[in-house]
Amino acid sequence: MNNIIRITCDPEFAKECSTKIDHAIIEEEWVQLTTKYKQTTHIAKELLPKGPGIIMNSGGSTQISHQCLLPVSHLNQSAFATKRWLETQEINPAKCFIFHTLPIHHVSGLMSWWRSRCWGSQQMFIKPSIMKNPQELIDACNPFLKNRELSKITSLVPTQLNRLLQCPAGITWLQSFNLIWIGGAPISKNLIHNSRNLGIRLSPCYGASETTAMVTAQRPDDFLAGQTNLGRPLIDVELRIGENKRLQIKTPRLVHSFLQEGKIAKITLNNGWWDSGDFAELINYKGNNHLRIIGRVDTAIHSGGETIFPEVLKHRLLDACKKNNLPIKELLFIPVQDAEWGERLVSLVRLQENIDKKLLENIFNKLEQLVGEWTPCERPMNWYICPELKTNECGKWEILKWKSWVESKKKKKQC
């Protein structure tokens, strides 16, 4: 069948949403996932390949808006590859309890549920409102966390990890897990340091909607031992570094097609290899290649003849802010066109709540001092206070959204 079932997902009711998805898949239909905040791209059902499958938005960090068509066979293959990886960690997938914390309309949240569906694992959906209240979270999960016969697994993004580390109840919850996959965005040195010191068994991983989620994952033991990488490729994945250090991926679960502006477009491959959206390097550890991400292709800029990676600068500055006790909650570097340099960076800054406005000048003077030793092309040319600055619900930056925000501020200045 090539019918399309459109499901509007509310993260507070992910369990109910999963039931609807399950029913549609059993009926061999395509399921298009969306939210009340996203406009649905409609498509004629006769254009669809044979179902069943899931149609969902790509991660949100790229500057091209499209939806991925993920056949059920790809979802199953992804779950199988992750199952084999778990078995190498001496974890029996059938004897796991999986806690779903991510929105089901994103591939990371969908695959968390799909794995439990394939493996027959026990599971619990956790509402976002509970995730934001660590004491309520641990009270809700405790009956299941105490079961020593089952391995406890969850998936988080760095934003969630950071929030949980601020509270003793959150730390206790994190320490209860045998394995915590973490991805979606780079993890700051501060988060890594704190998690290691607390013995939290993180497994930094890498994947995309286009690869049907995870393609590499680091062993928690390697993380705790001080390794800073994203682990080895899963059993069905090959990696290589292409031109200009761009990561290329080959796997049988690469998305076949995209849905863009109501039309189906085939994925562009080079002899089966897909160009990811990241620059990377493969490092040798214990005789095997492990992945390390350098920065995103779509946010790297060329300024004054130099290639600049804003994510690297952001984490460098955030670490410096923490050491100097600056009340900075979030930072984002955005590229803008510049006649002399080609491109320059501006910085959006979200301060901690209840900051006295009289302190603003001192805060920004200190920020200028902290970047004073950077090369000229790395230093932001402007700083903007942005109280609403935050990632999307999967911990990714919607770059186009914040570029538009900067442009609107520039226009107001000109008026």
Residue pairs with C-beta under 8 A, 6 or more apart in sequence:
1 27
1 28
1 29
1 51
1 52
2 29
2 30
2 45
2 46
2 48
2 50
2 51
3 27
3 29
3 30
3 45
3 51
4 29
4 30
4 31
4 32
4 43
4 45
4 48
4 55
5 20
5 24
5 29
5 30
5 31
5 32
6 31
6 32
6 34
6 40
7 17
7 20
7 21
7 24
7 31
7 32
7 33
7 34
8 34
8 35
8 36
9 17
9 33
9 34
9 35
9 103
9 104
9 105
10 17
10 35
10 36
11 103
11 104
11 127
11 128
11 393
12 127
12 128
12 129
14 100
14 103
14 104
14 109
14 113
14 125
14 127
15 125
17 104
17 105
18 104
18 113
18 125
21 31
21 33
21 54
21 104
22 117
24 31
24 52
25 31
25 52
25 72
27 52
28 51
28 52
29 51
29 52
30 45
30 48
30 51
30 52
30 53
30 54
30 55
30 69
31 52
31 53
31 54
31 55
32 40
32 43
32 55
32 56
32 67
33 54
33 55
33 56
33 57
33 104
33 105
33 110
34 40
34 57
34 105
35 103
35 105
38 57
41 67
41 259
41 260
41 261
41 262
42 262
43 55
43 259
43 262
43 263
43 264
44 262
47 263
47 264
48 69
48 264
49 69
49 71
49 256
49 257
51 71
51 72
52 71
52 72
53 69
53 70
53 71
53 72
53 74
53 75
54 69
54 70
54 72
54 75
54 110
55 67
55 68
55 69
55 70
55 259
56 67
56 68
56 70
56 105
56 106
56 107
56 110
56 209
57 65
57 66
57 67
57 68
57 105
57 106
57 209
58 64
58 65
58 66
58 67
58 68
58 208
58 209
58 210
59 106
59 107
59 184
59 208
59 209
59 394
59 396
60 392
60 394
60 396
60 397
60 398
61 185
61 277
61 296
61 298
61 396
61 397
61 398
61 399
62 277
62 298
63 298
63 399
63 400
64 260
65 260
66 258
66 259
66 260
66 265
67 258
67 259
67 260
68 107
68 209
68 210
68 255
68 257
68 258
68 259
69 255
69 256
69 257
69 258
69 259
69 264
70 107
70 209
70 212
70 255
71 256
74 212
74 252
74 253
74 255
75 110
75 111
75 114
75 212
76 118
77 212
77 236
77 252
77 253
78 111
78 114
78 212
78 213
78 214
78 253
79 111
79 114
79 115
79 117
79 118
79 119
80 118
80 236
81 214
81 234
81 235
81 236
81 237
81 253
82 93
82 111
82 115
82 214
82 217
82 234
83 93
83 115
83 118
83 119
84 234
84 235
85 217
85 234
85 235
86 92
86 93
86 96
86 179
87 93
89 179
89 219
89 220
91 151
91 153
91 178
91 179
92 151
93 115
93 119
93 121
94 119
94 120
94 121
95 121
95 149
95 150
95 151
96 116
96 119
96 121
96 122
96 150
96 151
96 152
96 153
97 121
97 122
97 123
97 124
97 144
97 147
97 150
97 151
97 152
97 153
98 112
98 115
98 116
98 121
98 122
98 123
98 124
98 153
98 154
99 123
99 124
99 126
99 141
99 144
99 152
99 153
99 154
100 109
100 112
100 113
100 116
100 123
100 124
100 125
100 126
100 154
100 155
101 109
101 112
101 126
101 131
101 154
101 155
101 156
101 160
102 108
102 109
102 112
102 155
102 156
102 157
102 393
102 394
103 109
103 128
103 393
103 394
104 110
104 113
106 209
106 393
106 394
107 207
107 208
107 209
107 212
107 213
108 155
108 157
108 183
108 184
108 207
108 213
108 394
109 155
109 394
110 213
111 212
111 213
111 214
112 154
112 155
113 123
113 125
115 121
116 122
116 123
122 144
122 150
124 141
124 144
126 137
126 140
126 141
128 393
130 136
130 137
130 140
131 137
131 160
131 163
132 163
134 163
134 164
134 167
134 168
134 169
134 170
134 173
135 167
135 169
137 164
137 169
137 170
137 173
138 145
138 169
138 170
138 172
138 173
141 173
141 176
144 150
144 152
145 152
145 173
145 176
151 178
151 179
152 176
152 177
152 178
152 179
153 177
153 178
153 179
153 180
153 181
154 177
154 179
154 180
154 181
155 180
155 181
155 182
155 183
156 164
156 180
156 181
156 182
157 182
157 183
157 184
157 185
157 391
157 394
157 395
157 396
158 182
158 184
158 185
158 186
158 187
158 188
158 191
158 395
159 185
159 390
159 391
159 395
160 395
161 174
161 180
161 182
161 187
161 191
161 195
161 202
162 188
162 191
163 170
164 170
164 171
164 173
164 174
165 171
165 174
165 191
165 194
165 195
165 198
171 198
171 200
174 180
174 195
174 198
174 200
175 198
175 199
175 200
177 200
177 201
178 201
178 220
179 201
179 203
179 220
180 200
180 201
180 202
180 203
180 220
181 203
181 205
181 214
181 217
182 202
182 203
182 204
182 205
183 204
183 205
183 206
183 207
183 214
183 230
184 394
184 395
184 396
185 391
185 395
185 396
185 397
186 293
186 311
186 315
187 202
187 204
188 315
188 318
188 319
189 315
189 319
190 318
190 319
190 322
192 202
192 228
195 202
195 223
196 223
196 224
196 226
199 224
201 220
201 223
201 224
202 218
202 220
202 223
203 217
203 218
203 219
203 220
203 223
203 231
204 217
204 218
204 223
204 229
204 230
204 231
205 214
205 216
205 217
205 218
205 230
205 231
206 214
206 215
206 216
206 217
206 230
206 231
206 291
206 293
207 213
207 214
207 215
207 216
208 215
208 276
208 277
209 255
210 254
210 255
210 267
210 274
210 276
211 237
211 249
211 251
211 253
211 254
211 255
211 274
212 253
212 254
212 255
214 234
215 233
215 234
215 237
215 239
215 249
215 251
216 230
216 231
216 232
216 233
216 234
216 237
216 239
216 290
216 291
217 230
217 231
217 232
217 234
218 227
218 229
218 230
218 231
218 232
218 290
219 231
222 229
222 231
222 285
227 285
227 290
228 292
229 283
229 285
229 290
229 291
229 292
230 290
230 291
230 292
230 293
231 290
231 291
232 288
232 289
232 290
232 291
233 239
233 289
233 291
236 251
236 252
236 253
237 249
237 250
237 251
238 249
238 250
238 251
239 247
239 248
239 249
239 250
239 282
239 289
239 291
240 248
240 250
240 273
240 282
241 247
241 248
241 280
241 281
241 282
242 248
242 273
242 275
244 279
245 279
245 280
245 281
245 294
246 275
246 276
246 278
246 279
246 280
246 297
247 275
247 276
247 278
247 279
247 280
247 291
247 293
248 270
248 273
248 274
248 275
248 276
249 273
249 274
249 276
250 272
250 273
250 274
254 267
254 269
254 274
255 267
256 266
256 267
257 264
257 265
257 266
257 267
258 264
258 265
258 266
258 267
259 265
267 274
268 274
268 275
276 297
277 296
277 297
277 298
278 293
278 294
278 295
278 296
278 297
279 293
279 294
279 295
279 296
279 297
279 300
279 309
280 291
280 292
280 293
280 294
281 292
281 294
282 289
282 290
282 291
282 292
283 289
283 290
283 292
284 290
294 309
294 312
295 309
295 310
295 311
295 312
296 309
296 311
298 399
299 309
299 310
299 311
299 335
299 399
300 307
300 308
300 309
300 310
301 307
301 308
301 310
301 335
301 342
301 343
301 345
302 308
302 342
302 343
303 335
303 338
303 341
303 342
303 343
303 344
303 345
303 377
303 378
304 341
304 342
304 376
304 377
306 375
306 377
308 345
308 377
308 378
310 332
310 333
310 334
310 335
310 345
313 333
313 345
313 374
313 378
314 331
314 332
314 333
317 331
317 367
317 370
317 371
318 328
318 331
320 370
321 328
321 331
321 367
321 370
324 366
324 370
326 363
326 366
326 367
327 351
327 352
327 355
327 363
328 349
328 350
328 351
328 352
328 363
329 350
329 351
329 352
329 353
330 349
330 350
330 389
330 390
331 347
331 348
331 349
331 350
332 347
332 348
332 386
332 389
332 397
332 402
333 345
333 346
333 347
333 348
333 380
334 345
334 346
334 347
334 348
334 399
334 402
334 403
334 406
335 343
335 344
335 345
336 343
336 344
336 345
336 346
336 381
336 406
337 343
338 344
338 381
341 377
344 377
344 380
344 381
345 378
345 379
345 380
345 381
346 380
346 381
346 382
346 383
346 384
346 406
347 367
347 380
347 382
347 383
347 384
348 384
348 386
348 389
348 402
348 405
348 406
349 367
349 383
349 384
349 385
349 386
349 389
350 385
350 386
350 387
350 388
350 389
350 390
351 363
351 385
351 387
355 363
360 385
364 383
367 383
371 378
371 379
371 380
372 379
384 406
384 409
386 402
386 405
389 402
391 397
391 398
392 398
